Amino acid sequence: MPVYEFECPKGTTTERIVPMGTETISCPCCHKKAKKIVSRFSFELKGGGWYADGYASTKSSGGSSDSR
């Protein structure tokens, strides 16, 4: 299940793991309906990755496989 951010009418923001399609939850501090909001997320690729490691290449130019 994905993590979503919800905001209540008082401005309190909370994160919850809820099923997809859930639009409102009960706010943990004021118990009013909190609506799902669009939030930013962080996504960072580290390392060489599959493309830089040669997996996308169709030619065999000394890759990591050993075919002796």
C-alpha positions as CSV (number, residue, x, y, z in Angstrom):
1,M,0.0,0.0,0.0
2,P,1.3,3.5,-0.8
3,V,2.0,6.3,1.6
4,Y,-0.2,9.4,1.2
5,E,-0.3,12.8,2.8
6,F,-3.5,14.2,4.3
7,E,-4.4,17.7,5.5
8,C,-7.2,18.5,7.9
9,P,-9.2,21.8,7.9
10,K,-7.0,23.1,10.7
11,G,-3.9,22.7,8.6
12,T,-2.4,19.7,10.3
13,T,-0.6,17.4,7.8
14,T,-0.2,13.7,8.4
15,E,1.1,10.7,6.4
16,R,-0.7,7.4,6.3
17,I,-0.3,4.0,4.6
18,V,-3.7,3.5,3.0
19,P,-5.2,1.6,0.1
20,M,-5.3,3.2,-3.3
21,G,-8.4,5.2,-3.8
22,T,-8.7,6.5,-0.2
23,E,-9.6,10.2,-0.5
24,T,-10.3,11.1,3.2
25,I,-9.3,9.9,6.6
26,S,-10.0,11.0,10.2
27,C,-7.4,13.5,11.4
28,P,-5.5,12.0,14.4
29,C,-5.6,15.3,16.4
30,C,-9.0,16.9,15.7
31,H,-10.9,13.8,14.3
32,K,-12.3,15.8,11.4
33,K,-12.1,14.6,7.8
34,A,-8.6,15.1,6.3
35,K,-8.3,15.3,2.5
36,K,-5.6,13.7,0.5
37,I,-3.1,16.3,-0.9
38,V,-0.5,16.2,-3.6
39,S,2.9,16.1,-2.0
40,R,6.5,16.1,-3.3
41,F,8.6,13.0,-3.1
42,S,12.3,12.4,-3.3
43,F,13.7,10.0,-5.9
44,E,17.4,9.6,-6.4
45,L,19.3,7.2,-8.5
46,K,22.7,6.2,-7.1
47,G,25.5,4.3,-8.7
48,G,26.1,3.4,-12.3
49,G,22.7,1.8,-12.9
50,W,21.7,-0.9,-15.3
51,Y,22.2,1.3,-18.4
52,A,25.7,2.4,-17.5
53,D,26.7,-1.2,-16.5
54,G,26.2,-2.4,-20.1
55,Y,22.9,-4.3,-19.7
56,A,21.3,-2.1,-22.4
57,S,24.1,-2.8,-24.9
58,T,23.5,-5.5,-27.6
59,K,27.2,-5.9,-28.4
60,S,29.5,-8.1,-26.3
61,S,32.5,-5.9,-25.6
62,G,34.0,-7.4,-22.5
63,G,31.0,-7.2,-20.2
64,S,30.8,-8.8,-16.8
65,S,29.8,-12.2,-18.2
66,D,32.6,-14.8,-18.5
67,S,32.2,-17.0,-21.5
68,R,35.4,-19.2,-21.5
